[in-house]
Amino acid sequence: MKRALVSVSDKTNLVPFVQNLIELGYDIISTGGTKKSLEEAGMNIISIDEVTGFPEILEGRVKTLHPLVHGGLLAKRGDEYHQQQVAKNNIEYIDLVCVNLYPFAKTIQNPESTHEDKIENIDIGGPSMLRSAAKNFNDVTVVVDVKDYDQIIDEIREHGNTTLNTRQKLAGKVFNHTAAYDAMIANYFNQINEIKIPEKLTVTYDLKQSLRYGENPHQSAAFYQTLEKPSYSVVASEQLHGKELSYNNIADANAALEILAEFEAPAAVAVKHMNPCGVGIGSTIEEAYAKAYEADSTSIFGGIVALNREVSKEVATELHKIFLEIISAPSFTEEALQILKQKKNIRLLTTDMSNRRQLGHKLTTVKGGLLQQDLDTLEVTLEDLECVTEVKPTQEDLEQLLFGFKVVKHVKSNAIALVKDNMTVGVGAGQMNRVGAAKIALEQANELASGSYLASDAFFPMSDTVELAAKYGVKAIIQPGGSIKDQDSIDACNKFGIAMVFTKVRHFKH
């Protein structure tokens, strides 16, 4: 008679799985709540203390940590010495282990759970049994995922046991699972101990979906999600319509949401290749989108549009006129959906906008390593601005300058953004020098540059950016300041009658 040890917190499909095992000739050993559930379903279950001859103690903290359990799991069936040891110590083999762990993840996500609750939901016996069974996959089947129940039953029914290949794959799945579990616990202790830079960093993500390819068709790719799954994210967005998201779609949608998070007023953001090509705010979402579109009606084609208000019939009608990859918004009216769904492939996403300012970390891989930093959530306010020129900006000027600084924060460095009337009119992104970025933005704006506001993500190392801005009629400039040649730029502004304010905050985005 074969024996299976079953101890699970997630009891999904547990009863039919165990019933099938019993029908296939397995004796079932179980513990605590699992045993109770199976007995209530009418099954004859062996209690773990019948196996160990030792009661559960310390409020269940110790029940399976016993040589008669781990000996039954780790013993090599074809090894003569192991067989002798098994016989000498009256150990019976355990052939299958079905364990899923205490719900530590759910516990730390529950705002009402205490520190003590979290500690008690650190599983000890479960990972120990899983690791023992996985190590001995040659002889033992180990299952940690409900989705594997059917395959296991089918193989036992067909072959009398699972195949060695299956057992090896299940073992690998176990070690991935326990590694992620331990990572969650380690990260929790890093948080409560306020360790921002641990000596060892272990991160864990769950697969959300496999992707057709990465940035290019010859690159394989996948999309993973964090345990926290923040509500304001592409990860948590609900797709209402359209093709499956691609790698580039996800990257661009994330960039759009990051920009959109800057604004309380009705706002629309158009993104192309992770840079904003149009940003507009207004008294209504219709006005905001009109401005975002007018900002660069060429680049928006084939891009992504994110809005922070419900998409109305009027906005949907305008969106429908051009080719877009994605439209993201908190909601769509039924009329809007009817209009937009006429395009078979366009991806429509709804995103919860209620918690836009979520803190966190950004991880960037480099060859052989990983960079970690806090997310750039620092907000510059009117009170933070310092006017350094003879010409002083008006209240309206300051509001436009702040709008521009919020946009340029999300443009790849070196970055320049030109804004006017609560919309972008020119964007210069990712240039090797700042005056080059300014030239692109100013040439894009053309006649709209006159009376516009120029925002820079970092300081001016030379006065040449100011001189170029003056030629196009820029009214005022916002920049971090902090260059040893700040005075040259200040003098140039005074010469041309341009107001300039310093933020003392840099927003590099590589």
N, C-alpha and C positions, 0 to 999 in steps of 0.2 A: 504493500500500500504506500503510495506517495503522499507526501505531506506539503501543505502550503501554509505559509504564515501570512495572515492578512491583518493589517492595522492601518486604517486610513482616516484622515480628517474629512476629505472630500469623498462623500459616499455616492456620487453620481454613478449610476449603472452598476453599483457594487453587488446588489442581490442577484441579478441574472448572471453576472460573471462568476460568483462563488457557486451558484446552483449548477452551472455548467461544469465547474471543477469537480464538484461532488459527484455528478453523473459520470465524469471521466475517471473516477476512482481515487480522488484525493481526500485525505483527511484534512480538516481545516483547523488551524490554531489561530486564536485571535485574542485581542485584549480590549478591556474597557468598553467604550461606546460602540466600537465596531462589533465586538462580540454580542453586545445587547441587540444591535440592529439586525444581525444575522439570525439570532435566536428568535426574535420577534417575527421574522420571516419564515419560521418553522424549521430552521436548520439545526443540526446537532453539531455543536462547536466545542473544541477542546480549549480550555482556558490556558493561558500562558503559564500560570503557576502550577498546573498539572504537569507541564513539561519540565520546568525548572525545579520544582519542589520547593520553591521559595516564593513568598507572597509579594505582591506589588507593595512597595514602600515609598515613603517620602512623598505622599500625595501623587503617586504615579510617576515621579521622577525616575525611579528605578523599577523596571519590570522586565525588560528584554536584554539587559546587559548581564549576560550569564553565559558561561562556557557551554552549557547544553544547547543554547541557541546558536551562538557564534561558531561553536564546534560543528554543529549540524549544517551550517552554511559554508564554512571554509574548508571542510575536509575534502580532499581530492579523492574522487571515487575510485580511480584506477591506481592509486598509490598504496603499496602494501603497508608501508610504515603508518600512513594515515589511517588505514583500515584497522591496524592493530590498536592505535590510540583510541579510535572510535569505539572499538569493542571493549577495551580495557576500562573506559570511562562511561560506558553505557549511554553513548551518544547516538541519537537517531538522526538520520539525514533529514534536512529540509530542502525540498526540491524546487520550491517556487516561493518568492517573496513579493507580496503586493503591499507597498507602503507609499503613502503620500504624507507629507510632513505637516506639523502644526502650522496653522495659518499665520506665520509671522508677518508676511507682506500685508494681509488684510488688517492685522492688528495695528501695525505702525501707520496705516492709512486712516484708521478710525480716530477722529479727533477726540473722542471720549475715552479712549484707552489710556490707562496710566502707564507709568514706567514699569511698574510691577507686572502689569498685564503683558507687556512686551517681553519682559525677561522670561516669564513663564511660558511664552509661546516660542521660545528657542528650543527646538527639538534636539534631543541628544541620542536617544535610542533609535529613532527612525533613520537618521543619516548613517548611524553605525551599522544597522542591518542592511541598508541599501549598499553601503560600500563593501561590506563583507560578501554579499551576494554577487555584486558586480565584479569583484575581484575573482570570484570563482565561477565566472560565466561559462566555463567549460562544462560545468555540471549543474548549475543553478540558473533558473529563469528569474529575472528580476524585472518588475514593472512599477513604474512611478507615474505613468501617464494613462489616464482613463481611455484615451484614444487608441491605446494598444491592446485593450482587452479582447476585441474581436479577433485580431490576428493571432493572438496567443491561443485562444480557444480553438480556432480553425486548425492551427498547426498541430496541437495536441490531438485533436480529433482525427486528423489525417495520418500523423506519423507516430503517435504515442508520446511525443515530446515536441518541444520547440526545436527548430534547427539551430545548429551551432552559429550560423551566420546571424540569425535573429537574436540569439542570446548575446552575441558580441555587440550588436547594434544597440540593444537595450541597455547593456552595461555602459556603453559610451554615453547614452542618454542620461543615465543615472549620475555619472560624474559631472556632466554639464549642469544637471539640476542641483546637485549638492554644492557645486562651486558657486552657482548663482545664489543659492540660499545663504551660504557663508558670507558672500559678498554683501548681501543686504544687511546681515547682522553687523559686519565690520563697519559698513557705512553708517549704520545707526549709532554705533559707539563713537565713531569719528565726530558725528554731529553733536551728541550729548557731551562729549569731551572737548568740543570746540576745536578740533584738529582740522584746520583748513588744508594743510599740506601734509598728508600722512606719508610715512616712509615707503609704504607700499600702497598703491592705488589699484583697487579692483572694482571694475564697473560691470554691471550686468544689464542686459537688454533682452527683451523678448521679441522674437520674430513676428512682425506684423504682416508682412507679405514679401514674397519673392518678386523681383522686378524683371521685366523682359531683358533689360540691359542697363548699363550705367550711363555715364555722360555720352558714351559712344557705343555703337552696336557691338563692338568687339570686347566690351568690358562687362563681365557678369556683375550683378548687384542685388542687394536686398534692402528692405526697409525694416528697421528695428525700433522698438519703443521702450521707453523707460518704465519702471514700475509705477512711478507717480502719474504718468500719462496726463500732464497738465491740460486743463480744459481749453485754454487758449493756445491751440497748437494744431498743426496739420495732422498729427497723430490722432487727436481726439475729434477731428472734424468728421462729419457725416457726409458721405457722398450720395447725392440724390439722383445723379444722372451722369451718363457719359462713360467714356473709356476708362480703363484702369489707369491710375496715376503712374507716371514714369519717374525715373530718377530726377531728371531736370525739372519736371513739374513740381515735385516735392520740395526741391531746393528753392525754386522761385516762389512757391506759395509760402514757404516759411519766411523768406525775405520780405514778402508783401505784408505778412502779419506783423513782423517786427516793426516795420515802418508805421503801419496802421495803429499800433499800440501807443504811439506818441500823441494821438489826437482824441480829444473829448468831443469836439464839434463834429457834425456830419463830414465824413472824409472818404475820399476814394483814392486808391493807389494803383497805378499801373506799373508792372515790373517786367523787365526783359533782361535775361541773363543775370539775375540777382541784383540788378541795379534799378532804381526807380526811373522810369522814363516820363512819368507824369504823376503829380500829386496835387490834389485840390481839396480845399475845405470850403464849406458854405453854410448858409442857413438851412438848406435842405440837402438831402442826398442827391437829388436831381441836379442841383447847382454844383455840388462837389464833383460829381462824375463829369459834368460838362467841362469843368475846368481841367480835370485830369486828362480828358481826351484832347482838349485844345492844346494842352501843354506840349504834346508831341503826337500828332495824329498819325504819323508814319511809324514810329517805333512801337506804338501800342499794338500794332497788327501782329498777331501770333503770340501775344504776351498773356499776362495774368492780371486780372483786376480783382482787388479786394475792397470791400466796402464795409463800413461799421454801422450801417443802418439797413433795415429791411429793403430788399430790392422791389421797387414798385413796378407797375405796368409801364410807366413812362421811362424809367431807367432801363428796364428789360428791352423795350423797343429800340432804344439807342444801342445797347450792348449787342443786340441781335444783328445790327447792321455790319459788324466787322467780325473777322475771324479771331477768336480768342481760345486759348487752351483751357483756362480755368476762370470761373467766377466764384469768389468766396464772399459770404455775407452771413450775418446772424440768422437771416431767414429770407424767404421769398414769398410774395403773395401768390395765390393760385394762378392769377392771370399772368404774372411774371413767369411762373414755371411753364405754363402752356406755351408762351412765346419762345422761351429759351430752349425748351425740349424739342422744338422743331429741328434743331441741329443735333444730329444723332450722337456726335462724338464729344461735344463740349462737356467738360466736367463741372458739375455744380456742387459746391461744398457749403455746408452750414457749419459755422464755428461759434462757439460760446464766447461772447465778448465781455462777460462780466468780470473776469479776472485777468486783465491784460498785463498787469505789472507783476508777474510772477518772477521771483528771484531764482537763480540757479547758476550753473557753471557751463562754460563752453569748452568742449574737448575738440582738439584738432590733432589729427595724426600726422606725424612726420616719419620719414623712413627710420625705423628702429626706435621710435619713441612717440611720446604723446605730450602735447601742450595743454595745460589747463588754465583757465582764467575765469573770473566772475563775468557774468553777462554785463554788458554795458547798459545799465539801467539808470545812470546818473542823469538827472534832468536839470537843465539850466533855466532859471527863472529871471524875471525882470530885475529882481533885487541883486542878482549875481553880476549884472552887466556893468562894465566900467567904460564910460565915454572918455576917449583919449585925444579927441580932436577939438579944434576950435568950434566947428559946426556941431551943434547938438541935435541929436535925433528927436523927433516928435514921438508922442505916444504911439501913433499909427506906425511910424518908422520902426519903433522897437518891437511892435507886435509882428511886423513882417520879417524883421531880422530873426526873431526867435523861431518863426515858422521855417525860415530857411535853414536855421541851424539844426532844427529837428530833422529836416530832410537830409542834409549833407552828412549827418551822423551815420546814415545808412547807405552812403555811396562809397564804393571802393576807392581807397586812397591811391594817389593823391586826388582829392575831391574838391570840386567847386559846384555850388548850386546857385542859380539865379532864380529869384522869386519876385512875383508882382501880383497884387490883388488876390492874395491867398492861393496862388498856383505857381507851380514851377514853370519857368519859361526857357531854362537852359540847364543842362547837367553835363559836367565834365568829370568822367570817372576813370580811375585806375591808370593815371598818367605817371610817368617817371619824374616829372617836375611840375610844380604847382602852376607856373605860368602857362604851361601846356594844357592843363586841365581847365584853366580860366579861359584860354583861347577857344577851346571846344565849346564850352558853355555859352560864351558870348557870341560866337558865330552862329550857334544854334538859335539863340534868342533873336539875333539880328536887330531889327528895329524895336522889338519889345525890350531890349536891354536898356533903352533910355528910361530912366526913372525907376529902374529895378534895384533889387537888393542882393548883394553878393555874400554868400556864406562859404567859409572855408573850414575844413575839418581840422586843420593844423595851422601853425603860424606861417607868416610870410618870411622867407629867408632873405628876400630882396624886395625892393620897392617896385619891381617891374610889374607885378600883378596889379598894384594900384594904378600904375600908369596906363596899363592896358584897359582896366575898368573905366578909367576916366574918358578914354577915347570913345567908349560906347555909351557914355552918359549914365553910368551907375550912380545911384543916389547915396547909398550907404553900404557899409561893410561890417560884417561880424566875423570875428576870428578869435582863436584862443589867446594870441599874444605869447610872449615868452622868448622871442628871438633876440639875439644880441644886436640885431639891426632893426628892432621895433621902431626906433626913432626915425629911421629912413622912411618907413611906410607911413608913420604919423605925419611927417613933414610933407610927403607926397599928397596925402589926403588934404592937409591944410592948403596946399598949393592949388588943388583942383576943387576945393569946396565940398569935399566928400566927408560925411560923418563916419566915424569908425568906433566900434565898441569891442572890448575884449571880454571874453568869457572866462578865461583862465582854466578852461577845460578843453582837452584835446579828444578827438573822436577818430583816431586811426582805425581803419577797417581794411586789413590786408586780405 
